[in-house]
Amino acid sequence: MELRDGGLEHPAVVALLHEHFAAMLTHSPPGACHFLDLSGLAAPDVRFVTAWDGDTLLGCGALKRLDAGHGELKSMRTAAHALRRGVATAILNALIEHARGQGMTRLSLETGSGAPFAAATALYRRHGFEACPPFADYEVTPFNRFMTRSL
């Protein structure tokens, strides 16, 4: 598995992100989905990472800087054919190390609260994330949960 920075222009990445966006909208109502679109993922305060096996895209994830010491995980998605191969863990570890290298001391995330999000929640818990109150401009709804960890 090779991790690469960027790649938002690659057709496979665009397709995976559109799959991610559609899944979020399927499992949570509008207004409860807080994903970054392609232009948001290309912003200067966002680090976007992809995982590849040769020419085959395995997954993606992003880290958005909220302030000097706080970052937010965004758009974590593993391709269906690559599930349970450690893709999400590899991407998450790379983003955690990048955050540390940038002087961040806390990472947070917002994710869905239903069964479709159970695997993601379990991944984050395995990596030290714990439930927390809303951060940034988020508000609590029945459809989301918030997690954070110190670095």
C-alpha positions as CSV (number, residue, x, y, z in Angstrom):
1,M,0.0,0.0,0.0
2,E,1.3,3.4,-1.0
3,L,0.0,6.6,0.6
4,R,0.0,9.7,-1.6
5,D,-0.7,13.4,-1.0
6,G,-3.4,14.9,-3.1
7,G,-5.0,13.3,-6.1
8,L,-8.3,15.2,-6.1
9,E,-8.1,15.4,-9.9
10,H,-7.8,11.6,-10.4
11,P,-11.1,10.1,-11.8
12,A,-11.0,7.2,-9.3
13,V,-10.6,9.6,-6.4
14,V,-13.5,11.7,-7.7
15,A,-15.6,8.6,-8.1
16,L,-14.8,7.4,-4.5
17,L,-15.6,10.8,-3.1
18,H,-18.9,11.0,-4.9
19,E,-19.7,7.5,-3.5
20,H,-18.8,8.9,-0.1
21,F,-21.0,11.9,-0.5
22,A,-24.0,9.8,-1.7
23,A,-23.6,7.4,1.2
24,M,-23.6,10.2,3.7
25,L,-26.7,11.7,2.2
26,T,-28.4,8.2,2.2
27,H,-27.8,7.6,5.9
28,S,-28.2,11.1,7.3
29,P,-30.7,13.9,6.3
30,P,-29.6,17.1,4.6
31,G,-28.3,19.5,7.3
32,A,-26.8,16.6,9.3
33,C,-24.2,15.9,6.6
34,H,-21.0,17.9,7.0
35,F,-18.7,16.5,4.3
36,L,-16.3,18.8,2.4
37,D,-17.0,18.9,-1.4
38,L,-14.1,18.7,-3.8
39,S,-13.3,22.4,-3.6
40,G,-13.4,22.2,0.2
41,L,-11.0,19.3,0.1
42,A,-8.7,21.3,-2.1
43,A,-8.5,24.2,0.3
44,P,-5.1,25.3,1.6
45,D,-5.9,24.3,5.2
46,V,-6.7,20.7,4.2
47,R,-4.3,17.8,3.7
48,F,-5.8,15.2,1.5
49,V,-4.3,11.7,1.4
50,T,-5.1,8.7,-0.8
51,A,-4.0,5.0,-0.5
52,W,-3.1,2.9,-3.6
53,D,-2.2,-0.6,-4.6
54,G,-0.4,0.1,-7.8
55,D,-3.0,1.9,-10.0
56,T,-5.9,0.8,-7.8
57,L,-7.4,3.3,-5.3
58,L,-7.9,1.8,-1.9
59,G,-9.2,4.8,0.1
60,C,-8.8,8.4,1.1
61,G,-9.0,10.8,4.1
62,A,-8.3,14.4,5.0
63,L,-7.2,16.6,7.8
64,K,-8.6,20.1,8.1
65,R,-6.8,22.6,10.4
66,L,-9.3,24.3,12.7
67,D,-6.7,26.4,14.5
68,A,-3.1,26.2,15.4
69,G,-3.5,23.2,17.7
70,H,-6.7,21.5,16.6
71,G,-7.5,19.5,13.4
72,E,-10.5,17.7,12.1
73,L,-10.6,14.5,10.2
74,K,-12.7,14.6,7.1
75,S,-13.8,12.3,4.2
76,M,-12.4,9.1,5.5
77,R,-13.5,6.4,3.0
78,T,-12.2,3.0,2.1
79,A,-13.2,1.5,-1.3
80,A,-15.6,-1.4,-1.0
81,H,-13.1,-3.8,-2.6
82,A,-10.4,-2.8,0.0
83,L,-12.4,-3.2,3.3
84,R,-10.6,-4.9,6.2
85,R,-7.2,-4.5,4.7
86,G,-6.0,-1.8,7.0
87,V,-6.5,1.0,4.6
88,A,-8.4,3.3,7.0
89,T,-5.8,2.6,9.8
90,A,-2.9,3.5,7.4
91,I,-4.6,6.7,6.3
92,L,-5.6,7.7,9.9
93,N,-2.0,7.1,11.2
94,A,-0.6,9.2,8.4
95,L,-3.0,12.1,9.2
96,I,-2.2,11.8,12.9
97,E,1.5,12.0,12.2
98,H,1.0,15.0,9.9
99,A,-1.1,16.7,12.6
100,R,1.7,16.2,15.1
101,G,4.3,17.5,12.6
102,Q,2.2,20.6,12.2
103,G,2.1,21.2,15.9
104,M,-1.5,20.1,16.5
105,T,-2.3,18.8,19.9
106,R,-5.9,17.6,19.3
107,L,-7.8,15.9,16.6
108,S,-11.6,15.8,16.4
109,L,-14.2,14.4,14.1
110,E,-17.9,14.4,13.4
111,T,-19.5,11.2,12.1
112,G,-23.0,9.7,11.8
113,S,-24.7,7.9,14.7
114,G,-26.5,5.1,13.1
115,A,-25.5,1.5,12.3
116,P,-23.9,2.4,8.9
117,F,-21.3,4.3,10.9
118,A,-20.5,1.6,13.5
119,A,-17.3,0.4,11.8
120,A,-16.0,4.0,11.5
121,T,-16.8,4.7,15.2
122,A,-15.0,1.4,16.2
123,L,-11.9,2.4,14.2
124,Y,-11.7,5.8,15.9
125,R,-12.2,4.2,19.3
126,R,-9.4,1.8,18.6
127,H,-7.1,4.7,17.9
128,G,-7.9,6.6,21.1
129,F,-10.8,8.8,20.1
130,E,-13.5,9.4,22.7
131,A,-16.9,11.0,22.7
132,C,-16.9,14.7,23.1
133,P,-19.3,17.7,22.9
134,P,-19.7,19.4,19.5
135,F,-16.7,21.5,18.4
136,A,-16.2,24.3,15.8
137,D,-19.7,25.3,14.5
138,Y,-21.3,21.9,14.8
139,E,-24.6,21.3,16.7
140,V,-25.9,18.1,18.2
141,T,-28.6,16.2,16.2
142,P,-29.9,12.7,16.5
143,F,-27.8,11.8,13.4
144,N,-24.3,12.7,14.5
145,R,-21.7,12.1,17.1
146,F,-18.4,13.8,18.0
147,M,-15.1,12.3,19.0
148,T,-11.7,13.7,19.9
149,R,-8.2,12.7,21.1
150,S,-5.1,14.4,22.3
151,L,-1.9,14.0,20.3
